[in-house]
């Protein structure tokens, strides 16, 4: 009898948990937007999000956001993703520390505001390149990351000044560890921040450290890998099309489509091929170097 009662309790609780999760997401979204509007350092971010109608989504899909990432902006679908596992861990920590449930969405929104600022800054940077230079720069570079990390520090400092209690005592969480590292490096100097950031992106080239030939060589090596990946994907597509059982072919095709391998491999290859062509012009490479240098210097001045 006790097992039946326990089972009934689980079944009854499931819809309640689903409703609770939906309510939490709505509160978290609204608190993120509210927080963006309260800081001087995030006014540009908020205006950009509104103008470009960028959606914020919580996701567990590694197709949308890497498992080890807190947040990610995808230019392909104009969406900002927050890792659901990170939010869940934060909610659990605050729950066990007896923080009022009603306060949790706001606390987590403020803690993740620097991450939102970081990812939205990536979007702003790429939009500025397209608008000011007349071409796209569709790969990650060390300079692109440095711009966003300096912005992260800028937002983080103002967020802590606005709500210092959220980073103290029982509200200090595991996700705050990276904040401490960033602030520690920044307090030394921008060069120390670069030394912290650079090892995190071993596959991202530094436009300011490479001359044009070295950068083109980097793109050529990247293209070898992308073409190999694309060939493998096309091979899989052919194998699926040749399956004789219609049911097996349909189910396999759905699984393959859900993986987004076809679209991702195609668009990645097209973007880097296009970038290779654009960067083969010395004038364009000079423009992107000048752009990144100016953007980093401008944000460093605003943050100091």
Secondary structure, DSSP 8 states (H G I E B T S, - for coil): -HHHHHHHHHHHHHHHHHHHHHHHHHHHHHHHHHHHTT-GGGHHHHHHHHHHT-EEEEE--TTTS-TT-SEEEETTTTEEEEEHHHHHHHHHHHHHTT--HHHHHHHHHHHTHHHHHHHHHHHHHHHHHHHHHSS---S-BHHHHHHHHHHHHHHHHHHHHH-GGGGSGGG--GGGHHHHHHHHHHHH-HHHHHHHHHGGGTTSB-TTTS-HHHHHHHHHHHHHHHHHHHHHHHHHHHHHHT-S-HHHHHHHHHHHHHHTHHHHHHHHHHHHHHHHHHHTSHHHHHHHHHHHHHHHHHHHHHH-
